[in-house]
Amino acid sequence: MASSGVISGSRQPALSAAQSLELRPWAAADAPVFLGAYQDEQIRRWHTRRPQSEAQVREWFDDYRQDWQSATGAHWAIARSDGEVLGRISTRGWNFDDGIAGVGYWVLPAARGAGVATCAVMALSTWALDEIGFCRLHLDHSTRNHASCRVATKSGYLLEGCAVPQCWSGAAQ
Ligand SMILES: CC(C)(COP(=O)(O)OP(=O)(O)OC[C@H]1O[C@@H](n2cnc3c(N)ncnc32)[C@H](O)[C@@H]1OP(=O)(O)O)[C@@H](O)C(=O)NCCC(=O)NCCS
């Protein structure tokens, strides 16, 4: 397993995904599209922490860089090869002692239904399991979020932890 020190001293990589998609670190120029995403009803429904301004988005991007440097998480834009942002994916809550990390995402409305989230989750999961060496990844979301449940299932995550109604977490490997 990679050590947190190795990650802290490295550059956050871009990851290739299927369908000519790339996961790349966020850039300041992405702030308007990132902020605009939170106007979408579905993103607002499932993501209760929302930025209020482009300036705040850029602060979040700084926090994302800090997460990488402190080896606590990684955040990417899901983008086409021409750079257009289609969504967001992140892994956070890194626990190097137990080899556990969490995964979260959203996709812009116009890009939904084409497998973008599924491809991104698979690319991130492969990197986190094979390159970093985590042994368990979890997605925490509501079982009422059917689209997200489908993403989890299609990406190979297993349903578990349904003791609390409407809540579940999946695990890969
Ligand atoms: C959940 C979400 C990330 C899925 O992204 P996506 O790129 O559309 O995912 P996929 O294309 O892999 O499709 C997954 C499922 O979405 C559903 N879906 C298909 N077309 C859709 C559309 N136009 N709009 C919404 N959902 C659609 C289907 O159930 C599909 O499963 P299927 O392929 O078995 O039919 C996206 O709908 C989203 O951002 N939703 C709002 C925020 C959210 O729920 N985030 C996750 C919280 S943990």
The ligand as an SDF file (V2000), in Angstrom:
LIG
                    3D

 48 50  0  0  0  0  0  0  0  0999 V2000
  -26.4300    9.5020   -9.9950 C   0  0  0  0  0  0  0  0  0  0  0  0
  -25.7110   10.1300  -11.1630 C   0  0  0  0  0  0  0  0  0  0  0  0
  -24.3000   10.5000  -10.7120 C   0  0  0  0  0  0  0  0  0  0  0  0
  -25.6270    9.0990  -12.2850 C   0  0  0  0  0  0  0  0  0  0  0  0
  -24.8000    9.6290  -13.3290 O   0  0  0  0  0  0  0  0  0  0  0  0
  -24.8800    9.0280  -14.8380 P   0  0  0  0  0  0  0  0  0  0  0  0
  -23.6290    9.4030  -15.5230 O   0  0  0  0  0  0  0  0  0  0  0  0
  -26.1560    9.4090  -15.4490 O   0  0  0  0  0  0  0  0  0  0  0  0
  -24.8610    7.4620  -14.5430 O   0  0  0  0  0  0  0  0  0  0  0  0
  -25.0400    6.2660  -15.6120 P   0  0  0  0  0  0  0  0  0  0  0  0
  -25.1600    6.8180  -16.9940 O   0  0  0  0  0  0  0  0  0  0  0  0
  -23.9730    5.2860  -15.3260 O   0  0  0  0  0  0  0  0  0  0  0  0
  -26.4730    5.7070  -15.2930 O   0  0  0  0  0  0  0  0  0  0  0  0
  -26.8370    5.2420  -14.0170 C   0  0  0  0  0  0  0  0  0  0  0  0
  -28.3500    5.2020  -13.9560 C   0  0  0  0  0  0  0  0  0  0  0  0
  -28.8950    6.5050  -14.0550 O   0  0  0  0  0  0  0  0  0  0  0  0
  -30.2630    6.3920  -14.5120 C   0  0  0  0  0  0  0  0  0  0  0  0
  -30.4350    7.2750  -15.6540 N   0  0  0  0  0  0  0  0  0  0  0  0
  -30.3800    6.9700  -16.9550 C   0  0  0  0  0  0  0  0  0  0  0  0
  -30.6160    8.0520  -17.6980 N   0  0  0  0  0  0  0  0  0  0  0  0
  -30.8150    9.0670  -16.8480 C   0  0  0  0  0  0  0  0  0  0  0  0
  -31.0920   10.4370  -17.0260 C   0  0  0  0  0  0  0  0  0  0  0  0
  -31.2190   10.9750  -18.2330 N   0  0  0  0  0  0  0  0  0  0  0  0
  -31.2220   11.2030  -15.9100 N   0  0  0  0  0  0  0  0  0  0  0  0
  -31.0880   10.6760  -14.7070 C   0  0  0  0  0  0  0  0  0  0  0  0
  -30.8100    9.3650  -14.4650 N   0  0  0  0  0  0  0  0  0  0  0  0
  -30.6880    8.5730  -15.5440 C   0  0  0  0  0  0  0  0  0  0  0  0
  -30.4890    4.9640  -14.8600 C   0  0  0  0  0  0  0  0  0  0  0  0
  -31.1150    4.3340  -13.7590 O   0  0  0  0  0  0  0  0  0  0  0  0
  -29.0760    4.4440  -15.0430 C   0  0  0  0  0  0  0  0  0  0  0  0
  -28.9820    3.0650  -14.8290 O   0  0  0  0  0  0  0  0  0  0  0  0
  -29.1750    2.0580  -16.1010 P   0  0  0  0  0  0  0  0  0  0  0  0
  -28.0110    2.2960  -17.0090 O   0  0  0  0  0  0  0  0  0  0  0  0
  -29.1490    0.7290  -15.4580 O   0  0  0  0  0  0  0  0  0  0  0  0
  -30.4620    2.3870  -16.7420 O   0  0  0  0  0  0  0  0  0  0  0  0
  -26.4520   11.3840  -11.6930 C   0  0  0  0  0  0  0  0  0  0  0  0
  -27.7750   11.0190  -12.0100 O   0  0  0  0  0  0  0  0  0  0  0  0
  -26.4590   12.5370  -10.6940 C   0  0  0  0  0  0  0  0  0  0  0  0
  -25.5060   13.3020  -10.6380 O   0  0  0  0  0  0  0  0  0  0  0  0
  -27.5260   12.6360   -9.8860 N   0  0  0  0  0  0  0  0  0  0  0  0
  -27.6630   13.7340   -8.9260 C   0  0  0  0  0  0  0  0  0  0  0  0
  -26.6030   13.7110   -7.8350 C   0  0  0  0  0  0  0  0  0  0  0  0
  -26.4490   12.3410   -7.2130 C   0  0  0  0  0  0  0  0  0  0  0  0
  -27.3800   11.5790   -7.1000 O   0  0  0  0  0  0  0  0  0  0  0  0
  -25.2100   12.0730   -6.7800 N   0  0  0  0  0  0  0  0  0  0  0  0
  -24.8810   10.8350   -6.1220 C   0  0  0  0  0  0  0  0  0  0  0  0
  -25.1240   10.9930   -4.6600 C   0  0  0  0  0  0  0  0  0  0  0  0
  -24.2400    9.7810   -3.7720 S   0  0  0  0  0  0  0  0  0  0  0  0
  1  2  1  0
  2  3  1  0
  2  4  1  0
  2 36  1  0
  4  5  1  0
  5  6  1  0
  6  7  2  0
  6  8  1  0
  6  9  1  0
  9 10  1  0
 10 11  2  0
 10 12  1  0
 10 13  1  0
 13 14  1  0
 14 15  1  0
 15 16  1  0
 15 30  1  0
 16 17  1  0
 17 18  1  0
 17 28  1  0
 18 19  1  0
 18 27  1  0
 19 20  2  0
 20 21  1  0
 21 22  1  0
 21 27  2  0
 22 23  1  0
 22 24  2  0
 24 25  1  0
 25 26  2  0
 26 27  1  0
 28 29  1  0
 28 30  1  0
 30 31  1  0
 31 32  1  0
 32 33  2  0
 32 34  1  0
 32 35  1  0
 36 37  1  0
 36 38  1  0
 38 39  2  0
 38 40  1  0
 40 41  1  0
 41 42  1  0
 42 43  1  0
 43 44  2  0
 43 45  1  0
 45 46  1  0
 46 47  1  0
 47 48  1  0
M  END
$$$$
